[in-house]
Amino acid sequence: MAVMVEAVEAEHTQAFEDFFDAQYERLLRVLFLATGDRHEAEDLAQDAFVRVYERWSRVGGLENPAGYLYRVALNARRSRLRRMRVAAAKALRLRPVPPPDPEESADDRVSVQRALATLPAGQREAVVLIEWLGLTDAEAGEVLGLSPGAVRTRLHRARSALRDLLRGDDDV
Amino acid sequence: MSELRRRMDREAEQVRADPRALDQMLHRAEQRRRTRRIATGAVALAVAGGSLGLAYAAFRPDPQAGPAGPVAGPTPSPPNVIPGLVISNGSSTEGAAEFAAALLVGEAVVPDVVVVSPAATHGAVTTIHCHPTREAEASSIRDEFFPGAELRPRIDPDTILVTLGGDFVRNNRTMFQQFMTVRSFMTRRIEGSGAEALLSEDAARAYAEETGGLDLYSYTKGGRFDVTAIYRVPGGSSIAAVRILGPSRNTSETLTVGDPEPQDGEPKILAALVEAPIIIGPAFDDVRPFVEGFLEARRRRSGAGTYLGEDARAAYAAHEAGLDLLGYATGPDLVDAQIVQYDKLSPARHRVGVRFVIAGPDTPAVWETLLIGWDGEVFVVLDAERGRPE
């Protein structure tokens, strides 16, 4: 019986490792596009996988464990953003942080990363999940905790803003 | 493919996964587990302090004899955490492995011990199988819990396998009987009848009066349970932690079990206490980072107000029923602030129970109930009350 238990545990571990191999780099890239910071992306991805690993007996049985993974990662990111905003506000003695000037960024050399950085966090997440990761509105909504309509609204706004920033790209 | 997608691809390709990412992640998970174990040990001690009060009340010699004196708590020793312990029942007594696991968890040695099915053959003496690199740990648990056990070699360094022999139950007969009483009591509650027979008068009164939300059958009938930990208390009784996965909600209880009439050899449940419900469900994972951030901001006395909506801000400012944004939520006496209850009221409304554990044997925990709202963009604390959620 102990042998059987060990066999089940080994299968369980293998399933998690397969999931890790399939999803880690993709999640890392999503988080890099969403945060613009490779170190933060790595930290968030690691944290998200730790949480999934701890719950793998349950998450592994979900219909869409990757959706759960992305939701955990993006929620953690939002939580960090909030903490950073608090810290920044304190550091600046509660003066509001000026938003990036879209005019300043709007030149042909602007990287997509800088353009994404000008978007509000919610819009950036929507555009990365749908445009880059290829999720549907409904799937992205599930990850972000929004209705598909709300996701479409964010995406529309994000595209409009990016079109202005990445000018000359009619296809954007 | 759109130009935007192409540009994002180019940008994303700059980032590649480190080949050691899986190892790094597993290392991080292990560190987190250790941190949690230490926190669990601290909370177990705090809970033990409260439960000892109940045990004392159950055993008080004579209410007329005068006011109760202070109760001596157990002398805490640093948790001796041994990862990867597997217990197999090689004795012929049913429940022995589960009892051993609960005993070890109760002593904060192995919060996540694995119990495997009975061994194929039964032995008289307990054996402990360990890799040579883990001999010190194996010797330590042998000396403390399995005296006389034989040490044998094992190839796998990640686990220590304890195969219980008949000696284990013999050496712990009284406590094992108490453990089995708890199991029997819980089995009857799950089945929906007969649990009353295992209650002392005091405990029966507590269940009848639904003290602190106690109920014999409402949240247990048709569910499942685990006796997750058991530990000794002075006077010969034990305290068992029971996790109940009920059909309507999940709860845990702390049960004091002992023998009020030692001559009859039939232990009874002497006292009971409802502990925090167990939190399960992905919705909680959405709210948790926000609440943890709020608690951390309060602990650091920095930025907690930014988490509050108007009503919550007014409630804290008015100190309603002792509510305090910073008072008990920070400072040197705060042992821990834990999220111990979660209810999803609607897709945009969540209720969270938070318990602040304050240092000191006689200091009760402080509870807050937070109503959390989601506006489609961020979470916010809509309202707050002092006290535990109903």
Chai-1 contact restraints between the chains, C-beta under 6 A:
chainA,res_idxA,chainB,res_idxB,connection_type,confidence,min_distance_angstrom,max_distance_angstrom,comment,restraint_id
A,M1,B,S117,contact,1.0,0.0,6.0,A-B,restraint_1
A,A2,B,S88,contact,1.0,0.0,6.0,A-B,restraint_2
A,A2,B,V116,contact,1.0,0.0,6.0,A-B,restraint_3
A,V5,B,V116,contact,1.0,0.0,6.0,A-B,restraint_4
A,F20,B,L22,contact,1.0,0.0,6.0,A-B,restraint_5
A,Y24,B,A17,contact,1.0,0.0,6.0,A-B,restraint_6
A,Y24,B,A21,contact,1.0,0.0,6.0,A-B,restraint_7
A,E25,B,A17,contact,1.0,0.0,6.0,A-B,restraint_8
A,L28,B,V15,contact,1.0,0.0,6.0,A-B,restraint_9
A,L28,B,A17,contact,1.0,0.0,6.0,A-B,restraint_10
A,R29,B,A12,contact,1.0,0.0,6.0,A-B,restraint_11
A,R29,B,V15,contact,1.0,0.0,6.0,A-B,restraint_12
A,F32,B,V15,contact,1.0,0.0,6.0,A-B,restraint_13
A,L33,B,M8,contact,1.0,0.0,6.0,A-B,restraint_14
A,L33,B,A12,contact,1.0,0.0,6.0,A-B,restraint_15
A,R38,B,V15,contact,1.0,0.0,6.0,A-B,restraint_16
A,Q46,B,M25,contact,1.0,0.0,6.0,A-B,restraint_17
A,Q46,B,R28,contact,1.0,0.0,6.0,A-B,restraint_18
A,F49,B,M25,contact,1.0,0.0,6.0,A-B,restraint_19
A,V50,B,R28,contact,1.0,0.0,6.0,A-B,restraint_20
A,V50,B,A29,contact,1.0,0.0,6.0,A-B,restraint_21
A,Y53,B,A29,contact,1.0,0.0,6.0,A-B,restraint_22
A,V72,B,D285,contact,1.0,0.0,6.0,A-B,restraint_23
A,N75,B,D286,contact,1.0,0.0,6.0,A-B,restraint_24
A,N75,B,P289,contact,1.0,0.0,6.0,A-B,restraint_25
A,A76,B,P289,contact,1.0,0.0,6.0,A-B,restraint_26
A,S79,B,P289,contact,1.0,0.0,6.0,A-B,restraint_27
A,S79,B,G293,contact,1.0,0.0,6.0,A-B,restraint_28
A,R83,B,G293,contact,1.0,0.0,6.0,A-B,restraint_29
A,V86,B,G303,contact,1.0,0.0,6.0,A-B,restraint_30
A,V86,B,T306,contact,1.0,0.0,6.0,A-B,restraint_31
A,V112,B,R7,contact,1.0,0.0,6.0,A-B,restraint_32
A,V112,B,M8,contact,1.0,0.0,6.0,A-B,restraint_33
A,V112,B,E11,contact,1.0,0.0,6.0,A-B,restraint_34
A,Q113,B,E11,contact,1.0,0.0,6.0,A-B,restraint_35
A,G122,B,E377,contact,1.0,0.0,6.0,A-B,restraint_36
A,E131,B,L4,contact,1.0,0.0,6.0,A-B,restraint_37
A,E131,B,R5,contact,1.0,0.0,6.0,A-B,restraint_38
A,W132,B,M8,contact,1.0,0.0,6.0,A-B,restraint_39
A,D169,B,E3,contact,1.0,0.0,6.0,A-B,restraint_40
A,D171,B,S2,contact,1.0,0.0,6.0,A-B,restraint_41
A,D171,B,E3,contact,1.0,0.0,6.0,A-B,restraint_42
A,V172,B,E3,contact,1.0,0.0,6.0,A-B,restraint_43
A,V172,B,L4,contact,1.0,0.0,6.0,A-B,restraint_44
